[in-house]
Amino acid sequence: MAAPHGKRALCAFLHSPLLTGSSWGGTPELFRAAGFDALVVEVSGDDREPFARRYVAAAAAQLEQAHHGRPVVLIGHSGAGPLLPAVRAAVCPGVTVPAIIYCDANLPRPGANRLDLTGLDPAQREQLLLLLATGWRYPSWTDEYLAGVERVTDPAQRALLLDTVNPRDEAYLLEPLPYAPVHPTITQGYLQLSARYGPEADRAQTLGWPLTRLDHTHFHALVDPEGTAAALTTLTRRCLAPAAVVDGPPAPLGRCSGPSGAADRTI
């Protein structure tokens, strides 16, 4: 699809720092079939401090090499969300970004670290930090958790997540995240996949962003790439349109009851 700048848009899919681009499943390929160009950004050098700035720099470098004059739509899942404006700010001036889309992701907040974005209360935060001090790493997913809570029913997909997850320590959670304001000419949109990201979707709605809500689970892009791509391509077209229209009142969604509550967010 052509962006307002007249060129076919390059949709760049950014993965959570806890995972790899494989967590997007077949969604990017379906974007190509829908008339977009697609790039799966792969970042692997952010395993030491400064974690976030290493991620941002690596993602920006890949975009600079791949854009070839095309406008770039940034689409970030989960823990990539808070870094999207910083990635936009880090690319060279020749890279045009007309839209940023958050997919079941935390939104950026000035001065926040990843622990702040979990939404945990002070007692829960302290409990998590005590666990990390014992050598425990986040996340500690199991096959049973992915099958039950996240409803990843395909054993091969669960094995993929467990093989590619990169558990992190206290330094990762407490590192202040880079923040960059987004120019008002850039449209921002939000796709909610799971109930636990409802508060972030509510915030996007309050801000007047194009918004789509689905009642699925966090890894819906992997489990159902067709459904995810259908929702995302429609949302992307809305974000690239001259005037974006916001959805009506949010559909009611059930609460996700995990043992760690808000900390189940893949940050």
C-alpha positions in Angstrom: 0.0 0.0 0.0 1.2 3.5 -0.8 1.7 5.9 2.1 0.7 9.5 1.9 4.2 10.2 0.5 3.2 8.2 -2.7 5.6 5.2 -2.2 4.8 1.7 -1.0 5.1 1.6 2.7 7.7 -0.6 4.4 6.2 -2.1 7.6 8.9 -2.9 10.1 8.1 -5.5 12.7 10.0 -5.1 16.0 10.0 -8.0 18.5 10.2 -7.8 22.3 13.7 -7.7 23.6 12.8 -10.9 25.4 12.2 -12.8 22.2 13.2 -12.8 18.5 11.5 -11.9 15.2 10.1 -15.4 15.1 7.5 -14.4 17.7 5.7 -12.6 14.8 5.0 -15.9 13.2 3.6 -15.6 9.6 2.2 -12.2 10.1 4.8 -10.2 8.2 4.5 -12.5 5.1 0.8 -11.9 5.1 1.4 -8.2 5.1 3.3 -8.7 1.9 0.3 -10.5 0.4 -1.9 -7.5 1.4 0.2 -5.1 -0.6 2.8 -3.8 1.9 6.5 -4.4 2.0 7.6 -6.0 5.3 10.8 -6.2 7.3 11.3 -8.3 10.4 13.8 -6.5 12.5 16.1 -8.9 14.4 18.0 -7.5 17.4 20.4 -9.8 19.2 23.1 -7.5 20.6 21.2 -6.1 23.5 22.2 -8.6 26.1 24.3 -6.2 28.2 23.9 -2.6 29.4 22.7 -0.3 28.1 20.1 -2.8 27.0 17.5 -0.5 25.5 19.9 1.8 23.8 21.6 -1.2 22.2 18.2 -2.4 20.9 17.3 1.0 19.6 20.7 1.5 17.8 20.5 -2.0 16.2 16.9 -1.5 15.0 17.6 1.9 13.6 20.6 0.7 11.7 18.6 -2.1 10.1 15.9 0.4 9.1 18.5 2.7 7.5 19.8 -0.1 5.4 16.5 -1.4 4.3 14.2 1.5 3.7 15.5 2.5 0.2 13.4 5.7 0.2 10.2 4.0 1.3 8.2 5.4 4.2 8.6 3.1 7.2 5.7 2.1 9.5 7.0 0.9 12.9 5.1 -2.0 14.4 6.2 -3.1 17.8 5.0 -6.1 19.9 5.1 -6.2 23.7 8.4 -4.9 25.1 9.3 -3.2 21.8 6.5 -0.8 22.3 8.2 1.7 24.7 11.2 1.9 22.4 9.4 2.7 19.2 9.6 6.5 19.4 13.3 6.2 20.4 13.9 4.1 17.3 12.1 6.7 15.2 14.4 9.4 16.7 17.5 7.4 16.1 17.1 6.8 12.4 18.8 9.2 10.0 16.7 12.2 8.7 16.3 10.4 5.3 14.0 7.8 6.9 10.4 8.9 6.9 8.1 7.4 9.6 4.4 8.3 9.0 3.0 5.9 11.6 3.9 4.0 14.7 1.7 1.0 15.8 1.8 -0.7 19.2 0.7 -4.3 19.2 -0.2 -5.5 22.7 2.6 -3.4 24.0 3.4 -1.0 26.8 3.3 2.7 25.8 6.4 4.9 26.4 6.4 7.1 29.4 9.1 9.7 30.2 11.6 8.5 32.8 10.1 5.0 33.2 12.0 1.7 33.5 10.5 -1.7 32.6 9.6 -2.4 36.2 7.5 0.8 36.3 5.6 -0.4 33.2 4.5 -3.7 34.8 1.9 -1.8 36.8 2.9 -3.7 40.0 2.1 -2.2 43.4 5.0 -1.5 45.8 4.7 -4.8 47.6 4.6 -6.8 44.3 7.6 -4.8 43.0 9.6 -5.7 46.2 8.7 -9.4 45.8 9.8 -9.4 42.2 13.1 -7.7 43.1 13.7 -10.2 45.9 13.2 -13.1 43.5 15.7 -11.5 41.0 18.2 -11.1 43.8 18.2 -14.9 44.3 19.3 -15.5 40.7 15.8 -15.9 39.3 15.3 -14.4 35.8 12.3 -12.9 34.1 10.4 -14.5 32.4 10.3 -18.0 33.7 7.8 -19.5 31.2 7.1 -23.2 31.1 5.4 -25.3 28.5 2.4 -25.6 30.8 2.1 -21.8 31.2 2.3 -21.2 27.4 -0.3 -23.9 26.8 -2.7 -22.9 29.5 -2.5 -19.1 30.2 -1.3 -18.0 26.8 -3.3 -20.7 24.9 -0.4 -21.6 22.5 -1.8 -25.0 21.6 0.8 -26.0 19.0 3.7 -27.8 20.8 6.1 -26.6 18.1 5.2 -23.0 18.7 5.6 -23.4 22.4 9.0 -25.0 21.8 9.9 -22.0 19.6 9.1 -19.5 22.4 11.0 -21.5 25.0 14.0 -21.9 22.7 14.2 -18.2 21.8 13.2 -16.5 25.1 16.0 -14.4 26.6 15.3 -14.1 30.4 16.6 -11.0 32.0 17.9 -9.8 35.4 17.3 -6.9 37.7 19.5 -4.5 35.7 17.2 -5.0 32.6 14.1 -4.2 34.6 15.5 -1.1 36.4 17.3 0.5 33.5 15.7 3.9 32.5 14.3 3.6 29.0 15.1 6.2 26.4 12.2 8.4 25.6 11.6 10.6 22.6 8.5 12.7 21.9 6.5 11.9 18.8 5.8 14.7 16.3 2.0 15.2 15.8 2.4 14.6 12.1 3.1 10.9 12.9 0.0 8.9 13.5 0.1 6.4 16.4 -2.2 3.4 16.6 -2.8 0.5 19.0 -3.8 -3.1 18.5 -4.9 -4.9 21.7 -4.6 -8.6 21.6 -5.0 -9.6 25.2 -7.0 -8.5 28.2 -4.0 -7.5 30.3 -3.1 -4.8 27.9 -6.5 -3.2 28.2 -5.2 -0.3 30.3 -2.7 0.6 27.5 -5.5 0.4 24.9 -7.7 2.6 27.1 -4.9 5.1 27.2 -4.5 5.0 23.4 -8.3 5.6 23.1 -8.1 8.5 25.4 -5.3 10.0 23.3 -7.6 9.6 20.2 -5.5 7.1 18.4 -6.8 4.6 15.8 -7.5 1.6 17.9 -8.5 -2.1 17.4 -9.3 -4.5 20.2 -9.2 -8.2 19.9 -10.1 -10.7 22.7 -7.3 -13.2 22.3 -3.9 -13.8 23.9 -0.5 -12.1 23.9 1.1 -14.4 21.3 -1.8 -14.2 18.8 0.5 -13.2 16.0 2.2 -16.5 16.3 -0.9 -18.6 17.0 -3.2 -16.9 14.4 -1.1 -14.9 11.9 -4.1 -14.6 9.5 -6.3 -13.0 12.1 -3.5 -10.8 13.4 -2.5 -9.7 9.9 -6.1 -8.9 9.0 -6.5 -6.6 12.1 -3.0 -5.1 11.7 -3.3 -4.3 8.0 -6.7 -2.6 8.5 -5.2 -0.6 11.4 -2.1 0.3 9.3 -4.3 1.6 6.5 -6.2 3.7 8.9 -3.0 5.1 10.3 -1.8 5.9 6.8 -5.1 7.5 5.7 -5.2 11.3 5.7 -7.8 11.3 8.6 -7.8 8.5 11.1 -11.0 7.5 12.9 -11.0 6.0 16.4 -13.1 3.0 17.3 -16.2 3.4 19.5 -16.4 2.4 23.2 -14.2 -0.6 24.1 -15.7 -4.0 23.9 -15.9 -5.8 27.3 -13.0 -8.1 27.9 -12.4 -10.6 30.6 -9.6 -10.2 33.1 -6.5 -12.3 32.7 -5.9 -14.1 36.0 -2.3 -15.1 36.0 -0.4 -15.8 39.2 1.7 -12.6 38.8 -1.0 -10.3 37.5 0.3 -7.3 35.6 3.8 -8.8 35.7 2.7 -11.3 33.1 3.2 -8.5 30.5 6.1 -9.5 28.3 8.3 -6.5 29.0 
